[in-house]
């Protein structure tokens, strides 16, 4: 996969789920996301209401939170 194939969007955390999963609202559409590796390593906390950058999976399904804004 190339860098040009990666879609990064901004959204707002709506709900915190078990196992570091989050429900994120991206322009009226809600997707399930998980924390990226660097977010886990550096123990960055994500709370409900935070604005985040999400890397969308090209196959649909889930997204990965890569940055807290």
N, CA, C, O and CB atoms as a CASP TS submission, in Angstrom:
PFRMAT TS
TARGET T0000
AUTHOR 0000-0000-0000
METHOD Language model
MODEL 1
PARENT N/A
ATOM      1  N   UNK     1       0.845  -1.168   0.000  1.00  0.00           N
ATOM      2  CA  UNK     1       0.000   0.000   0.000  1.00  0.00           C
ATOM      3  C   UNK     1       0.893   1.234   0.000  1.00  0.00           C
ATOM      4  O   UNK     1       1.891   1.289   0.718  1.00  0.00           O
ATOM      5  CB  UNK     1      -0.963  -0.004   1.215  1.00  0.00           C
ATOM      6  N   UNK     2       0.532   2.203  -0.794  1.00  0.00           N
ATOM      7  CA  UNK     2       1.309   3.425  -0.902  1.00  0.00           C
ATOM      8  C   UNK     2       0.724   4.513  -0.022  1.00  0.00           C
ATOM      9  O   UNK     2      -0.416   4.409   0.431  1.00  0.00           O
ATOM     10  CB  UNK     2       1.372   3.893  -2.348  1.00  0.00           C
ATOM     11  N   UNK     3       1.501   5.551   0.216  1.00  0.00           N
ATOM     12  CA  UNK     3       1.048   6.679   1.033  1.00  0.00           C
ATOM     13  C   UNK     3      -0.171   7.355   0.423  1.00  0.00           C
ATOM     14  O   UNK     3      -1.016   7.872   1.153  1.00  0.00           O
ATOM     15  CB  UNK     3       2.173   7.697   1.204  1.00  0.00           C
ATOM     16  N   UNK     4      -0.276   7.359  -0.894  1.00  0.00           N
ATOM     17  CA  UNK     4      -1.403   8.032  -1.542  1.00  0.00           C
ATOM     18  C   UNK     4      -2.716   7.278  -1.331  1.00  0.00           C
ATOM     19  O   UNK     4      -3.789   7.866  -1.467  1.00  0.00           O
ATOM     20  CB  UNK     4      -1.132   8.188  -3.036  1.00  0.00           C
ATOM     21  N   UNK     5      -2.649   5.980  -0.998  1.00  0.00           N
ATOM     22  CA  UNK     5      -3.847   5.176  -0.763  1.00  0.00           C
ATOM     23  C   UNK     5      -4.450   5.412   0.613  1.00  0.00           C
ATOM     24  O   UNK     5      -5.602   5.049   0.851  1.00  0.00           O
ATOM     25  CB  UNK     5      -3.524   3.714  -0.926  1.00  0.00           C
ATOM     26  N   UNK     6      -3.691   6.015   1.523  1.00  0.00           N
ATOM     27  CA  UNK     6      -4.130   6.195   2.901  1.00  0.00           C
ATOM     28  C   UNK     6      -5.011   7.436   2.998  1.00  0.00           C
ATOM     29  O   UNK     6      -4.624   8.522   2.565  1.00  0.00           O
ATOM     30  CB  UNK     6      -2.916   6.309   3.855  1.00  0.00           C
ATOM     31  N   UNK     7      -6.203   7.261   3.573  1.00  0.00           N
ATOM     32  CA  UNK     7      -7.132   8.371   3.753  1.00  0.00           C
ATOM     33  C   UNK     7      -7.161   8.748   5.230  1.00  0.00           C
ATOM     34  O   UNK     7      -7.478   7.915   6.080  1.00  0.00           O
ATOM     35  CB  UNK     7      -8.559   8.001   3.241  1.00  0.00           C
ATOM     36  N   UNK     8      -6.830  10.004   5.537  1.00  0.00           N
ATOM     37  CA  UNK     8      -6.829  10.488   6.919  1.00  0.00           C
ATOM     38  C   UNK     8      -7.897  11.563   7.044  1.00  0.00           C
ATOM     39  O   UNK     8      -7.920  12.530   6.282  1.00  0.00           O
ATOM     40  CB  UNK     8      -5.421  11.041   7.334  1.00  0.00           C
ATOM     41  N   UNK     9      -8.790  11.377   8.029  1.00  0.00           N
ATOM     42  CA  UNK     9      -9.881  12.320   8.261  1.00  0.00           C
ATOM     43  C   UNK     9      -9.902  12.700   9.736  1.00  0.00           C
ATOM     44  O   UNK     9      -9.307  12.025  10.576  1.00  0.00           O
ATOM     45  CB  UNK     9     -11.249  11.714   7.825  1.00  0.00           C
ATOM     46  N   UNK    10     -10.602  13.798  10.036  1.00  0.00           N
ATOM     47  CA  UNK    10     -10.748  14.234  11.417  1.00  0.00           C
ATOM     48  C   UNK    10     -12.149  13.916  11.892  1.00  0.00           C
ATOM     49  O   UNK    10     -13.111  13.988  11.128  1.00  0.00           O
ATOM     50  CB  UNK    10     -10.449  15.741  11.563  1.00  0.00           C
ATOM     51  N   UNK    11     -12.254  13.561  13.174  1.00  0.00           N
ATOM     52  CA  UNK    11     -13.549  13.245  13.750  1.00  0.00           C
ATOM     53  C   UNK    11     -13.556  13.532  15.239  1.00  0.00           C
ATOM     54  O   UNK    11     -12.569  14.012  15.797  1.00  0.00           O
ATOM     55  CB  UNK    11     -13.911  11.789  13.490  1.00  0.00           C
ATOM     56  N   UNK    12     -14.677  13.234  15.875  1.00  0.00           N
ATOM     57  CA  UNK    12     -14.830  13.468  17.307  1.00  0.00           C
ATOM     58  C   UNK    12     -15.256  12.162  17.969  1.00  0.00           C
ATOM     59  O   UNK    12     -16.144  11.467  17.474  1.00  0.00           O
ATOM     60  CB  UNK    12     -15.866  14.604  17.588  1.00  0.00           C
ATOM     61  N   UNK    13     -14.614  11.833  19.097  1.00  0.00           N
ATOM     62  CA  UNK    13     -14.919  10.603  19.822  1.00  0.00           C
ATOM     63  C   UNK    13     -16.297  10.740  20.465  1.00  0.00           C
ATOM     64  O   UNK    13     -16.560  11.688  21.205  1.00  0.00           O
ATOM     65  CB  UNK    13     -13.828  10.299  20.898  1.00  0.00           C
ATOM     66  N   UNK    14     -17.170   9.779  20.171  1.00  0.00           N
ATOM     67  CA  UNK    14     -18.533   9.791  20.683  1.00  0.00           C
ATOM     68  C   UNK    14     -18.677   8.865  21.882  1.00  0.00           C
ATOM     69  O   UNK    14     -19.381   9.187  22.840  1.00  0.00           O
ATOM     70  CB  UNK    14     -19.514   9.388  19.590  1.00  0.00           C
ATOM     71  N   UNK    15     -18.000   7.701  21.830  1.00  0.00           N
ATOM     72  CA  UNK    15     -18.154   6.703  22.884  1.00  0.00           C
ATOM     73  C   UNK    15     -16.863   5.915  23.040  1.00  0.00           C
ATOM     74  O   UNK    15     -16.206   5.576  22.057  1.00  0.00           O
ATOM     75  CB  UNK    15     -19.333   5.755  22.576  1.00  0.00           C
ATOM     76  N   UNK    16     -16.506   5.625  24.295  1.00  0.00           N
ATOM     77  CA  UNK    16     -15.356   4.776  24.593  1.00  0.00           C
ATOM     78  C   UNK    16     -15.874   3.367  24.865  1.00  0.00           C
ATOM     79  O   UNK    16     -16.756   3.174  25.702  1.00  0.00           O
ATOM     80  CB  UNK    16     -14.533   5.328  25.815  1.00  0.00           C
ATOM     81  N   UNK    17     -15.326   2.391  24.158  1.00  0.00           N
ATOM     82  CA  UNK    17     -15.733   1.000  24.286  1.00  0.00           C
ATOM     83  C   UNK    17     -14.609   0.202  24.961  1.00  0.00           C
ATOM     84  O   UNK    17     -13.495   0.712  25.082  1.00  0.00           O
ATOM     85  CB  UNK    17     -16.085   0.397  22.893  1.00  0.00           C
ATOM     86  N   UNK    18     -14.867  -1.023  25.399  1.00  0.00           N
ATOM     87  CA  UNK    18     -13.805  -1.839  26.007  1.00  0.00           C
ATOM     88  C   UNK    18     -12.682  -2.148  25.011  1.00  0.00           C
ATOM     89  O   UNK    18     -12.868  -2.047  23.799  1.00  0.00           O
ATOM     90  CB  UNK    18     -14.392  -3.148  26.548  1.00  0.00           C
ATOM     91  N   UNK    19     -11.530  -2.521  25.537  1.00  0.00           N
ATOM     92  CA  UNK    19     -10.357  -2.930  24.751  1.00  0.00           C
ATOM     93  C   UNK    19      -9.817  -1.812  23.870  1.00  0.00           C
ATOM     94  O   UNK    19      -9.420  -2.065  22.732  1.00  0.00           O
ATOM     95  CB  UNK    19     -10.705  -4.122  23.888  1.00  0.00           C
ATOM     96  N   UNK    20      -9.794  -0.594  24.369  1.00  0.00           N
ATOM     97  CA  UNK    20      -9.294   0.598  23.675  1.00  0.00           C
ATOM     98  C   UNK    20      -9.931   0.782  22.297  1.00  0.00           C
ATOM     99  O   UNK    20      -9.268   1.229  21.361  1.00  0.00           O
ATOM    100  CB  UNK    20      -7.784   0.517  23.530  1.00  0.00           C
ATOM    101  N   UNK    21     -11.193   0.445  22.175  1.00  0.00           N
ATOM    102  CA  UNK    21     -11.959   0.730  20.967  1.00  0.00           C
ATOM    103  C   UNK    21     -12.775   1.992  21.213  1.00  0.00           C
ATOM    104  O   UNK    21     -13.176   2.272  22.342  1.00  0.00           O
ATOM    105  CB  UNK    21     -12.882  -0.474  20.575  1.00  0.00           C
ATOM    106  N   UNK    22     -13.015   2.746  20.156  1.00  0.00           N
ATOM    107  CA  UNK    22     -13.760   3.985  20.263  1.00  0.00           C
ATOM    108  C   UNK    22     -14.732   4.096  19.103  1.00  0.00           C
ATOM    109  O   UNK    22     -14.463   3.592  18.012  1.00  0.00           O
ATOM    110  CB  UNK    22     -12.813   5.194  20.297  1.00  0.00           C
ATOM    111  N   UNK    23     -15.860   4.755  19.333  1.00  0.00           N
ATOM    112  CA  UNK    23     -16.803   5.079  18.276  1.00  0.00           C
ATOM    113  C   UNK    23     -16.564   6.544  17.940  1.00  0.00           C
ATOM    114  O   UNK    23     -16.696   7.414  18.800  1.00  0.00           O
ATOM    115  CB  UNK    23     -18.307   4.804  18.708  1.00  0.00           C
ATOM    116  N   UNK    24     -16.210   6.814  16.683  1.00  0.00           N
ATOM    117  CA  UNK    24     -15.846   8.162  16.250  1.00  0.00           C
ATOM    118  C   UNK    24     -16.815   8.638  15.183  1.00  0.00           C
ATOM    119  O   UNK    24     -17.123   7.909  14.239  1.00  0.00           O
ATOM    120  CB  UNK    24     -14.397   8.199  15.719  1.00  0.00           C
ATOM    121  N   UNK    25     -17.299   9.876  15.339  1.00  0.00           N
ATOM    122  CA  UNK    25     -18.198  10.498  14.371  1.00  0.00           C
ATOM    123  C   UNK    25     -17.373  11.250  13.342  1.00  0.00           C
ATOM    124  O   UNK    25     -16.607  12.153  13.680  1.00  0.00           O
ATOM    125  CB  UNK    25     -19.206  11.448  15.070  1.00  0.00           C
ATOM    126  N   UNK    26     -17.538  10.867  12.079  1.00  0.00           N
ATOM    127  CA  UNK    26     -16.807  11.502  10.982  1.00  0.00           C
ATOM    128  C   UNK    26     -17.838  12.073  10.018  1.00  0.00           C
ATOM    129  O   UNK    26     -18.271  11.398   9.084  1.00  0.00           O
ATOM    130  CB  UNK    26     -15.842  10.484  10.255  1.00  0.00           C
ATOM    131  N   UNK    27     -18.224  13.309  10.250  1.00  0.00           N
ATOM    132  CA  UNK    27     -19.169  13.968   9.360  1.00  0.00           C
ATOM    133  C   UNK    27     -20.515  13.266   9.252  1.00  0.00           C
ATOM    134  O   UNK    27     -21.021  13.068   8.148  1.00  0.00           O
ATOM    135  CB  UNK    27     -18.572  14.083   8.008  1.00  0.00           C
ATOM    136  N   UNK    28     -21.099  12.887  10.379  1.00  0.00           N
ATOM    137  CA  UNK    28     -22.407  12.246  10.371  1.00  0.00           C
ATOM    138  C   UNK    28     -22.367  10.738  10.284  1.00  0.00           C
ATOM    139  O   UNK    28     -23.396  10.089  10.474  1.00  0.00           O
ATOM    140  CB  UNK    28     -23.196  12.764   9.248  1.00  0.00           C
ATOM    141  N   UNK    29     -21.217  10.160  10.005  1.00  0.00           N
ATOM    142  CA  UNK    29     -21.066   8.710   9.923  1.00  0.00           C
ATOM    143  C   UNK    29     -20.202   8.249  11.096  1.00  0.00           C
ATOM    144  O   UNK    29     -19.137   8.815  11.343  1.00  0.00           O
ATOM    145  CB  UNK    29     -20.434   8.281   8.553  1.00  0.00           C
ATOM    146  N   UNK    30     -20.653   7.229  11.816  1.00  0.00           N
ATOM    147  CA  UNK    30     -19.890   6.722  12.956  1.00  0.00           C
ATOM    148  C   UNK    30     -19.182   5.431  12.571  1.00  0.00           C
ATOM    149  O   UNK    30     -19.775   4.535  11.970  1.00  0.00           O
ATOM    150  CB  UNK    30     -20.811   6.489  14.176  1.00  0.00           C
ATOM    151  N   UNK    31     -17.887   5.352  12.932  1.00  0.00           N
ATOM    152  CA  UNK    31     -17.122   4.131  12.680  1.00  0.00           C
ATOM    153  C   UNK    31     -16.453   3.691  13.974  1.00  0.00           C
ATOM    154  O   UNK    31     -16.249   4.491  14.888  1.00  0.00           O
ATOM    155  CB  UNK    31     -16.063   4.350  11.556  1.00  0.00           C
ATOM    156  N   UNK    32     -16.117   2.419  14.037  1.00  0.00           N
ATOM    157  CA  UNK    32     -15.377   1.867  15.169  1.00  0.00           C
ATOM    158  C   UNK    32     -13.894   2.037  14.870  1.00  0.00           C
ATOM    159  O   UNK    32     -13.432   1.700  13.779  1.00  0.00           O
ATOM    160  CB  UNK    32     -15.743   0.353  15.423  1.00  0.00           C
ATOM    161  N   UNK    33     -13.149   2.559  15.839  1.00  0.00           N
ATOM    162  CA  UNK    33     -11.715   2.777  15.665  1.00  0.00           C
ATOM    163  C   UNK    33     -10.949   2.174  16.835  1.00  0.00           C
ATOM    164  O   UNK    33     -11.517   1.900  17.892  1.00  0.00           O
ATOM    165  CB  UNK    33     -11.402   4.282  15.535  1.00  0.00           C
ATOM    166  N   UNK    34      -9.657   1.972  16.630  1.00  0.00           N
ATOM    167  CA  UNK    34      -8.781   1.498  17.688  1.00  0.00           C
ATOM    168  C   UNK    34      -7.570   2.417  17.763  1.00  0.00           C
ATOM    169  O   UNK    34      -7.311   3.184  16.836  1.00  0.00           O
ATOM    170  CB  UNK    34      -8.350   0.022  17.445  1.00  0.00           C
ATOM    171  N   UNK    35      -6.829   2.341  18.862  1.00  0.00           N
ATOM    172  CA  UNK    35      -5.655   3.199  19.036  1.00  0.00           C
ATOM    173  C   UNK    35      -4.494   2.680  18.220  1.00  0.00           C
ATOM    174  O   UNK    35      -4.256   1.474  18.157  1.00  0.00           O
ATOM    175  CB  UNK    35      -5.260   3.289  20.511  1.00  0.00           C
ATOM    176  N   UNK    36      -3.774   3.590  17.596  1.00  0.00           N
ATOM    177  CA  UNK    36      -2.577   3.232  16.859  1.00  0.00           C
ATOM    178  C   UNK    36      -1.451   2.852  17.811  1.00  0.00           C
ATOM    179  O   UNK    36      -1.526   3.142  19.005  1.00  0.00           O
ATOM    180  CB  UNK    36      -2.144   4.382  15.957  1.00  0.00           C
ATOM    181  N   UNK    37      -0.422   2.214  17.303  1.00  0.00           N
ATOM    182  CA  UNK    37       0.686   1.717  18.109  1.00  0.00           C
ATOM    183  C   UNK    37       1.411   2.785  18.908  1.00  0.00           C
ATOM    184  O   UNK    37       1.695   2.581  20.088  1.00  0.00           O
ATOM    185  CB  UNK    37       1.656   1.033  17.237  1.00  0.00           C
ATOM    186  N   UNK    38       1.716   3.918  18.291  1.00  0.00           N
ATOM    187  CA  UNK    38       2.434   4.978  19.001  1.00  0.00           C
ATOM    188  C   UNK    38       1.586   5.590  20.102  1.00  0.00           C
ATOM    189  O   UNK    38       2.115   6.028  21.124  1.00  0.00           O
ATOM    190  CB  UNK    38       2.874   6.062  18.029  1.00  0.00           C
ATOM    191  N   UNK    39       0.257   5.624  19.901  1.00  0.00           N
ATOM    192  CA  UNK    39      -0.640   6.145  20.938  1.00  0.00           C
ATOM    193  C   UNK    39      -0.592   5.231  22.163  1.00  0.00           C
ATOM    194  O   UNK    39      -0.633   5.703  23.299  1.00  0.00           O
ATOM    195  CB  UNK    39      -2.100   6.265  20.401  1.00  0.00           C
ATOM    196  N   UNK    40      -0.506   3.927  21.927  1.00  0.00           N
ATOM    197  CA  UNK    40      -0.425   2.966  23.040  1.00  0.00           C
ATOM    198  C   UNK    40       0.935   3.021  23.727  1.00  0.00           C
ATOM    199  O   UNK    40       1.015   3.007  24.955  1.00  0.00           O
ATOM    200  CB  UNK    40      -0.693   1.540  22.535  1.00  0.00           C
ATOM    201  N   UNK    41       1.995   3.084  22.940  1.00  0.00           N
ATOM    202  CA  UNK    41       3.349   3.088  23.498  1.00  0.00           C
ATOM    203  C   UNK    41       3.563   4.297  24.402  1.00  0.00           C
ATOM    204  O   UNK    41       4.121   4.162  25.490  1.00  0.00           O
ATOM    205  CB  UNK    41       4.394   3.080  22.372  1.00  0.00           C
ATOM    206  N   UNK    42       3.127   5.474  23.968  1.00  0.00           N
ATOM    207  CA  UNK    42       3.339   6.706  24.726  1.00  0.00           C
ATOM    208  C   UNK    42       2.214   6.996  25.710  1.00  0.00           C
ATOM    209  O   UNK    42       2.199   8.045  26.355  1.00  0.00           O
ATOM    210  CB  UNK    42       3.490   7.868  23.781  1.00  0.00           C
ATOM    211  N   UNK    43       1.254   6.046  25.825  1.00  0.00           N
ATOM    212  CA  UNK    43       0.149   6.120  26.794  1.00  0.00           C
ATOM    213  C   UNK    43      -0.621   7.430  26.697  1.00  0.00           C
ATOM    214  O   UNK    43      -0.887   8.086  27.705  1.00  0.00           O
ATOM    215  CB  UNK    43       0.682   5.952  28.206  1.00  0.00           C
ATOM    216  N   UNK    44      -0.974   7.799  25.471  1.00  0.00           N
ATOM    217  CA  UNK    44      -1.763   9.013  25.242  1.00  0.00           C
ATOM    218  C   UNK    44      -3.223   8.678  25.488  1.00  0.00           C
ATOM    219  O   UNK    44      -3.765   7.752  24.884  1.00  0.00           O
ATOM    220  CB  UNK    44      -1.551   9.576  23.791  1.00  0.00           C
ATOM    221  N   UNK    45      -3.850   9.421  26.362  1.00  0.00           N
ATOM    222  CA  UNK    45      -5.239   9.165  26.735  1.00  0.00           C
ATOM    223  C   UNK    45      -6.181   9.825  25.731  1.00  0.00           C
ATOM    224  O   UNK    45      -5.959  10.958  25.305  1.00  0.00           O
ATOM    225  CB  UNK    45      -5.524   9.680  28.165  1.00  0.00           C
ATOM    226  N   UNK    46      -7.218   9.110  25.366  1.00  0.00           N
ATOM    227  CA  UNK    46      -8.257   9.632  24.482  1.00  0.00           C
ATOM    228  C   UNK    46      -9.568   9.552  25.251  1.00  0.00           C
ATOM    229  O   UNK    46      -9.943   8.489  25.746  1.00  0.00           O
ATOM    230  CB  UNK    46      -8.331   8.833  23.117  1.00  0.00           C
ATOM    231  N   UNK    47     -10.260  10.682  25.346  1.00  0.00           N
ATOM    232  CA  UNK    47     -11.500  10.761  26.094  1.00  0.00           C
ATOM    233  C   UNK    47     -12.657  11.097  25.160  1.00  0.00           C
ATOM    234  O   UNK    47     -12.453  11.556  24.036  1.00  0.00           O
ATOM    235  CB  UNK    47     -11.388  11.804  27.213  1.00  0.00           C
ATOM    236  N   UNK    48     -13.865  10.862  25.639  1.00  0.00           N
ATOM    237  CA  UNK    48     -15.059  11.200  24.872  1.00  0.00           C
ATOM    238  C   UNK    48     -15.092  12.708  24.655  1.00  0.00           C
ATOM    239  O   UNK    48     -14.911  13.477  25.599  1.00  0.00           O
ATOM    240  CB  UNK    48     -16.350  10.714  25.595  1.00  0.00           C
ATOM    241  N   UNK    49     -15.323  13.130  23.413  1.00  0.00           N
ATOM    242  CA  UNK    49     -15.356  14.541  23.065  1.00  0.00           C
ATOM    243  C   UNK    49     -14.074  15.047  22.439  1.00  0.00           C
ATOM    244  O   UNK    49     -14.058  16.160  21.912  1.00  0.00           O
ATOM    245  CB  UNK    49     -15.656  15.341  24.269  1.00  0.00           C
ATOM    246  N   UNK    50     -12.997  14.276  22.475  1.00  0.00           N
ATOM    247  CA  UNK    50     -11.726  14.699  21.876  1.00  0.00           C
ATOM    248  C   UNK    50     -11.807  14.666  20.357  1.00  0.00           C
ATOM    249  O   UNK    50     -12.462  13.799  19.778  1.00  0.00           O
ATOM    250  CB  UNK    50     -10.575  13.803  22.362  1.00  0.00           C
ATOM    251  N   UNK    51     -11.131  15.624  19.712  1.00  0.00           N
ATOM    252  CA  UNK    51     -10.983  15.604  18.263  1.00  0.00           C
ATOM    253  C   UNK    51      -9.759  14.750  17.946  1.00  0.00           C
ATOM    254  O   UNK    51      -8.716  14.890  18.584  1.00  0.00           O
ATOM    255  CB  UNK    51     -10.843  17.059  17.671  1.00  0.00           C
ATOM    256  N   UNK    52      -9.889  13.864  16.959  1.00  0.00           N
ATOM    257  CA  UNK    52      -8.814  12.948  16.615  1.00  0.00           C
ATOM    258  C   UNK    52      -8.657  12.855  15.100  1.00  0.00           C
ATOM    259  O   UNK    52      -9.591  13.119  14.343  1.00  0.00           O
ATOM    260  CB  UNK    52      -9.077  11.560  17.214  1.00  0.00           C
ATOM    261  N   UNK    53      -7.449  12.472  14.679  1.00  0.00           N
ATOM    262  CA  UNK    53      -7.201  12.141  13.277  1.00  0.00           C
ATOM    263  C   UNK    53      -7.292  10.633  13.139  1.00  0.00           C
ATOM    264  O   UNK    53      -6.698   9.888  13.918  1.00  0.00           O
ATOM    265  CB  UNK    53      -5.805  12.674  12.791  1.00  0.00           C
ATOM    266  N   UNK    54      -8.046  10.190  12.135  1.00  0.00           N
ATOM    267  CA  UNK    54      -8.294   8.766  11.950  1.00  0.00           C
ATOM    268  C   UNK    54      -7.819   8.348  10.570  1.00  0.00           C
ATOM    269  O   UNK    54      -8.112   9.003   9.571  1.00  0.00           O
ATOM    270  CB  UNK    54      -9.792   8.433  12.136  1.00  0.00           C
ATOM    271  N   UNK    55      -7.080   7.249  10.531  1.00  0.00           N
ATOM    272  CA  UNK    55      -6.648   6.655   9.274  1.00  0.00           C
ATOM    273  C   UNK    55      -7.677   5.581   8.926  1.00  0.00           C
ATOM    274  O   UNK    55      -7.831   4.603   9.657  1.00  0.00           O
ATOM    275  CB  UNK    55      -5.181   6.057   9.375  1.00  0.00           C
ATOM    276  N   UNK    56      -8.380   5.766   7.809  1.00  0.00           N
ATOM    277  CA  UNK    56      -9.461   4.870   7.410  1.00  0.00           C
ATOM    278  C   UNK    56      -8.888   3.645   6.702  1.00  0.00           C
ATOM    279  O   UNK    56      -8.014   3.757   5.842  1.00  0.00           O
ATOM    280  CB  UNK    56     -10.470   5.602   6.494  1.00  0.00           C
ATOM    281  N   UNK    57      -9.395   2.481   7.080  1.00  0.00           N
ATOM    282  CA  UNK    57      -9.027   1.226   6.438  1.00  0.00           C
ATOM    283  C   UNK    57      -9.553   1.244   4.998  1.00  0.00           C
ATOM    284  O   UNK    57     -10.728   1.547   4.793  1.00  0.00           O
ATOM    285  CB  UNK    57      -9.593  -0.003   7.232  1.00  0.00           C
ATOM    286  N   UNK    58      -8.727   0.931   4.001  1.00  0.00           N
ATOM    287  CA  UNK    58      -9.195   1.004   2.608  1.00  0.00           C
ATOM    288  C   UNK    58     -10.298   0.001   2.283  1.00  0.00           C
ATOM    289  O   UNK    58     -10.983   0.163   1.273  1.00  0.00           O
ATOM    290  CB  UNK    58      -8.037   0.780   1.671  1.00  0.00           C
ATOM    291  N   UNK    59     -10.491  -1.025   3.102  1.00  0.00           N
ATOM    292  CA  UNK    59     -11.504  -2.040   2.844  1.00  0.00           C
ATOM    293  C   UNK    59     -12.812  -1.776   3.572  1.00  0.00           C
ATOM    294  O   UNK    59     -13.720  -2.607   3.529  1.00  0.00           O
ATOM    295  CB  UNK    59     -10.982  -3.386   3.234  1.00  0.00           C
ATOM    296  N   UNK    60     -12.924  -0.627   4.244  1.00  0.00           N
ATOM    297  CA  UNK    60     -14.147  -0.332   4.998  1.00  0.00           C
ATOM    298  C   UNK    60     -13.912  -0.574   6.479  1.00  0.00           C
ATOM    299  O   UNK    60     -13.002   0.026   7.050  1.00  0.00           O
ATOM    300  CB  UNK    60     -15.328  -1.192   4.494  1.00  0.00           C
ATOM    301  N   UNK    61     -14.667  -1.396   7.097  1.00  0.00           N
ATOM    302  CA  UNK    61     -14.470  -1.868   8.458  1.00  0.00           C
ATOM    303  C   UNK    61     -14.121  -0.833   9.500  1.00  0.00           C
ATOM    304  O   UNK    61     -14.966  -0.028   9.891  1.00  0.00           O
ATOM    305  CB  UNK    61     -13.437  -2.853   8.453  1.00  0.00           C
ATOM    306  N   UNK    62     -12.882  -0.850   9.952  1.00  0.00           N
ATOM    307  CA  UNK    62     -12.446  -0.038  11.082  1.00  0.00           C
ATOM    308  C   UNK    62     -11.513   1.090  10.648  1.00  0.00           C
ATOM    309  O   UNK    62     -11.119   1.202   9.487  1.00  0.00           O
ATOM    310  CB  UNK    62     -11.755  -0.911  12.113  1.00  0.00           C
ATOM    311  N   UNK    63     -11.182   1.915  11.633  1.00  0.00           N
ATOM    312  CA  UNK    63     -10.201   2.966  11.435  1.00  0.00           C
ATOM    313  C   UNK    63      -9.202   2.916  12.573  1.00  0.00           C
ATOM    314  O   UNK    63      -9.422   2.229  13.571  1.00  0.00           O
ATOM    315  CB  UNK    63     -10.875   4.356  11.349  1.00  0.00           C
ATOM    316  N   UNK    64      -8.097   3.647  12.424  1.00  0.00           N
ATOM    317  CA  UNK    64      -7.061   3.687  13.457  1.00  0.00           C
ATOM    318  C   UNK    64      -6.817   5.130  13.864  1.00  0.00           C
ATOM    319  O   UNK    64      -6.550   5.987  13.022  1.00  0.00           O
ATOM    320  CB  UNK    64      -5.745   3.028  12.959  1.00  0.00           C
ATOM    321  N   UNK    65      -6.912   5.393  15.167  1.00  0.00           N
ATOM    322  CA  UNK    65      -6.643   6.734  15.680  1.00  0.00           C
ATOM    323  C   UNK    65      -5.134   6.933  15.699  1.00  0.00           C
ATOM    324  O   UNK    65      -4.408   6.198  16.368  1.00  0.00           O
ATOM    325  CB  UNK    65      -7.263   6.939  17.108  1.00  0.00           C
ATOM    326  N   UNK    66      -4.667   7.946  14.951  1.00  0.00           N
ATOM    327  CA  UNK    66      -3.231   8.175  14.867  1.00  0.00           C
ATOM    328  C   UNK    66      -2.777   9.442  15.574  1.00  0.00           C
ATOM    329  O   UNK    66      -1.591   9.595  15.866  1.00  0.00           O
ATOM    330  CB  UNK    66      -2.819   8.235  13.439  1.00  0.00           C
ATOM    331  N   UNK    67      -3.721  10.367  15.857  1.00  0.00           N
ATOM    332  CA  UNK    67      -3.335  11.614  16.498  1.00  0.00           C
ATOM    333  C   UNK    67      -4.519  12.195  17.249  1.00  0.00           C
ATOM    334  O   UNK    67      -5.659  12.135  16.788  1.00  0.00           O
ATOM    335  CB  UNK    67      -2.804  12.619  15.465  1.00  0.00           C
ATOM    336  N   UNK    68      -4.226  12.761  18.418  1.00  0.00           N
ATOM    337  CA  UNK    68      -5.253  13.480  19.188  1.00  0.00           C
ATOM    338  C   UNK    68      -5.013  14.958  18.976  1.00  0.00           C
ATOM    339  O   UNK    68      -3.908  15.446  19.213  1.00  0.00           O
ATOM    340  CB  UNK    68      -5.214  13.109  20.725  1.00  0.00           C
ATOM    341  N   UNK    69      -6.030  15.681  18.532  1.00  0.00           N
ATOM    342  CA  UNK    69      -5.868  17.094  18.202  1.00  0.00           C
ATOM    343  C   UNK    69      -6.242  17.990  19.357  1.00  0.00           C
ATOM    344  O   UNK    69      -6.161  19.213  19.241  1.00  0.00           O
ATOM    345  CB  UNK    69      -6.698  17.449  16.998  1.00  0.00           C
TER
END
